[in-house]
Amino acid sequence: MHIEFRHLRTIKAIHDTGGLARAADSLNITQSALSHQIKGIEDQAGVELFVRRSKPLRLSAAGMRLLAAAEAILPQVAALEAEFAGLVLGSAGRLHIAIECHACFEWLFPVLEAFRKAWPEVDVDIRPGLAFDALPALRREEVDIVISSDPETLPDTDFTPLFDYEPVFVASSQNPLADKAVIEAEDFRGQTLITYPVDRARLDVFSQLLTPAKVEPAAIRQVELTAVILLLVASNRGVAVLPDWVVRQVRYNSDYVTRPLTARGITRRLYAATRAEDTARPFMAHLIRLARQEAVKLQRG
C-alpha cells in the first residue's frame, strides 16, 4: 500500500467539508479527479474508506483510521515545511556557541537577550564544555560560532574581529603592589594569582606575560565566578588579571586598584569564529553586530 501526502490531504478535506464537490474545490482539483484518487486508495487498501449511501458523506471505520493518521502527520509536515522555509529565508536555524573566553559570559548574556527577541526561531545554546576543543568542534558542525582571542589559519573558517580589550592587574588597595604604577611579570613571583578554572594557555596573564618571562606565581587559585574573584582580591587573598571591561565598576572603589601590565600595556582582540558558509547568514551577521554594540557599552561603562 502506497500512501502519499496528497491522499492524507484528500481524506481530511472530504471529512472537513462533508462532500466531494466542496472538497474538490478546497483542493483545487476536479470532482472527477478526486473520485479517481479515492478509488485508487481504496483499491490499494482493499477496503472502503466511505459509507457511500450516507449524506453527508461519512468515513468508514477504515477511513477514520486514515483520517487519524492525516491529522497526526500533516501538522508535522507543515511545521517541517515552515522550518525549511525559515532556513531558506535566513529567519530560522541553529546557533550553538562555544566560548574560549571565560569572562565573556557576562558580556555575552545581554547580547543573547537582544538576539533572542530579534530571532525567536533560532535555537540558541552555549557550550562552555567545548572550551578546549572549540575550533575542531566548529569544523565538525557541533557548534556554530566560537568566541576566541586566538585566531588561527583554518580552511573555510572566518575570524571576524569583535573588539579590543586590555588585560589589567587587579589587587587590593592594601597589597604592596598597589603602590606601583605599572605591573611587570616579576611582580607576580610572591603573589597568589586568582584565575578562572581554564587551562593557563587560555589565560592572557600567562600567554602574554608570565610564560614568555618564565615567571611562576607563588600560588594559583582557580575561581569560577568573576564576583568571587573580586571578593577575594578585595580581601587581599590574592591578585588577578581581568579584561578592562570586566573591572570597569571597581576602578572607583577604594577596596581595589587596577594597573596596566608592563609599561607598553597589553592589548588583545576578541574574534567570532564561524564557518565561512555561515558568516553572512542574516542572524549570524546580526549577532556579531549586537556583540560589537554591547562591547562598546561595556568599555564606556
Secondary structure, DSSP 8 states (H G I E B T S, - for coil): ----HHHHHHHHHHHHHSSHHHHHHHHTS-HHHHHHHHHHHHHHHTS-SEETT-SS-EE-HHHHHHHHHHHHHHHHHHHHHHHHHHHHHTS-EEEEEEES-TTHHHHHHHHHHHHHHH-TTEEEEE-GGGTTSHHHHHHTTS-SEEEES-----TTEEEEEEEEE-EEEEEETTSGGGG-SSB-GGGGTTSEEEE-SS-GGG-HIIIIIIHHHT---SEEEE-S-HHHHHHHHHTTS-EEEEETTTSTTTTT-TTEEEEEBSSS---EEEEEEEETTTTTSHHHHHHHHHHHHHHHHHHH-
